[in-house]
């Protein structure tokens, strides 16, 4: 399989997968055509995950124990891949540290303190209702006073 054709097949497969993940229908996804040459089965490496199958031609032959060839025979990662992987690893570590702090704060809430906070909340709610009722009463008294003065001035 030529490198250009293999690349087209991979790009086409990835575009179709992205469209499926976005929920785009088949009619919304542009049709792509690519030709590919199938290598003999002994030279193919297939990975199947749910309904997705990835086949790579020219896979290294398996040794006697049934494992795939050593990592040294795989394509080396580029510096950009290494940098991205390092950045992702650092971000993951930061997020895990932040999550540990959140979990410890959640687990560290004292039940007695929580009960006291609920009592204070209830007390403040009762005070608010009392103040609101007092304000309403004063407002009604003010309206009545204004109405009476307006009637006297007429």
C-alpha positions as CSV (number, residue, x, y, z in Angstrom):
1,X,0.0,0.0,0.0
2,X,1.5,3.4,-1.0
3,X,1.9,6.0,1.7
4,X,-0.4,8.4,0.0
5,X,-3.2,5.9,-0.4
6,X,-2.8,4.7,3.2
7,X,-3.0,8.2,4.4
8,X,-6.2,8.9,2.4
9,X,-7.8,5.8,3.9
10,X,-6.9,6.8,7.4
11,X,-8.0,10.4,6.9
12,X,-11.3,9.2,5.4
13,X,-11.9,6.8,8.3
14,X,-11.1,9.5,10.9
15,X,-13.4,12.0,9.2
16,X,-16.2,9.4,9.2
17,X,-15.6,8.6,12.8
18,X,-15.6,12.3,13.8
19,X,-18.9,12.8,11.9
20,X,-20.5,9.8,13.7
21,X,-19.3,11.1,17.1
22,X,-20.8,14.5,16.4
23,X,-24.0,12.8,15.4
24,X,-23.9,13.9,11.8
25,X,-25.9,11.6,9.6
26,X,-24.4,9.7,6.7
27,X,-26.1,12.0,4.2
28,X,-24.4,15.1,5.8
29,X,-20.9,13.6,5.7
30,X,-19.3,14.2,2.3
31,X,-18.5,11.0,0.4
32,X,-14.8,10.2,0.1
33,X,-13.4,7.6,-2.2
34,X,-10.1,6.0,-1.6
35,X,-8.5,2.9,-3.0
36,X,-6.4,0.6,-0.9
37,X,-4.4,-2.5,-1.5
38,X,-5.0,-5.3,1.0
39,X,-1.8,-6.9,2.2
40,X,-1.7,-10.6,2.9
41,X,-3.2,-11.6,6.2
42,X,0.2,-12.4,7.7
43,X,1.3,-8.8,7.2
44,X,-1.9,-7.2,8.7
45,X,-2.4,-6.0,12.3
46,X,-6.0,-5.5,13.3
47,X,-7.4,-3.9,16.4
48,X,-11.1,-4.3,17.0
49,X,-12.9,-2.1,19.6
50,X,-16.7,-2.2,19.6
51,X,-17.8,-1.5,16.0
52,X,-14.4,0.1,15.0
53,X,-11.7,-1.9,13.3
54,X,-8.3,-0.5,12.5
55,X,-6.0,-2.5,10.2
56,X,-2.4,-1.7,9.6
57,X,-0.5,-3.2,6.7
58,X,3.1,-4.4,7.2
59,X,2.7,-5.2,10.8
60,X,5.6,-7.0,12.4
61,X,5.3,-10.7,12.6
62,X,4.4,-12.2,16.0
63,X,7.1,-14.1,17.9
64,X,6.7,-17.6,19.2
65,X,5.0,-16.4,22.4
66,X,2.2,-14.6,20.5
67,X,3.2,-11.0,21.4
68,X,3.7,-8.2,18.9
69,X,7.2,-7.0,18.0
70,X,9.1,-4.8,20.4
71,X,8.3,-1.1,20.7
72,X,11.6,-0.3,19.0
73,X,10.1,-1.4,15.7
74,X,7.2,1.0,15.9
75,X,7.3,4.5,14.4
76,X,9.1,6.9,16.8
77,X,7.2,9.8,18.4
78,X,8.0,13.3,17.2
79,X,9.1,16.1,19.5
80,X,5.7,17.6,19.1
81,X,4.1,14.4,20.3
82,X,6.4,14.3,23.3
83,X,5.7,17.9,24.1
84,X,1.9,17.4,23.9
85,X,2.1,14.2,26.0
86,X,4.2,16.0,28.6
87,X,1.7,19.0,28.7
88,X,-1.2,16.6,29.0
89,X,0.5,14.6,31.8
90,X,1.3,17.8,33.7
91,X,-2.3,19.1,33.3
92,X,-3.7,15.7,34.5
93,X,-1.4,15.8,37.6
94,X,-2.6,19.4,38.3
95,X,-6.3,18.4,38.0
96,X,-5.8,15.3,40.2
97,X,-4.1,17.5,42.9
98,X,-7.0,20.0,42.7
99,X,-9.5,17.2,42.9
100,X,-7.8,15.7,45.9
101,X,-8.2,19.1,47.7
102,X,-11.9,19.3,46.8
103,X,-12.5,15.7,48.0
104,X,-10.6,16.3,51.3
105,X,-12.7,19.5,51.9
106,X,-15.9,17.6,51.3
107,X,-14.9,14.7,53.5
108,X,-13.5,17.1,56.2
109,X,-16.9,18.9,56.8
110,X,-17.6,18.5,60.5
111,X,-21.3,17.4,61.1
112,X,-21.6,19.6,64.2
113,X,-20.4,22.6,62.2
114,X,-22.9,21.8,59.5
115,X,-25.7,21.6,62.1
116,X,-24.6,25.0,63.5
117,X,-24.6,26.5,60.0
118,X,-28.1,25.2,59.4
119,X,-29.3,26.6,62.7
120,X,-27.8,30.0,61.9
121,X,-29.4,29.9,58.4
122,X,-32.8,29.1,59.9
123,X,-32.5,31.9,62.5
124,X,-31.5,34.4,59.8
125,X,-34.4,33.3,57.7
126,X,-36.8,33.9,60.6
127,X,-35.3,37.3,61.3
128,X,-35.7,38.2,57.6
129,X,-39.3,37.2,57.7
130,X,-39.9,39.3,60.8
131,X,-38.1,42.3,59.3
132,X,-40.0,41.9,56.1
133,X,-43.4,41.8,58.0
134,X,-42.4,44.9,59.9
135,X,-41.4,46.8,56.8
136,X,-44.7,45.8,55.1
137,X,-46.6,47.1,58.2
138,X,-44.7,50.4,58.2
139,X,-45.3,50.8,54.4
140,X,-49.0,50.1,54.8
141,X,-49.1,52.7,57.7
142,X,-47.3,55.2,55.5
143,X,-49.8,54.7,52.7
144,X,-52.7,55.1,55.0
145,X,-51.2,58.3,56.4
146,X,-50.6,59.7,52.9
147,X,-54.1,58.8,51.8
148,X,-55.6,60.6,54.9
149,X,-53.5,63.7,54.2
150,X,-54.6,63.8,50.6
151,X,-58.3,63.5,51.6
152,X,-57.9,66.4,54.1
153,X,-56.2,68.6,51.5
154,X,-59.1,68.1,49.0
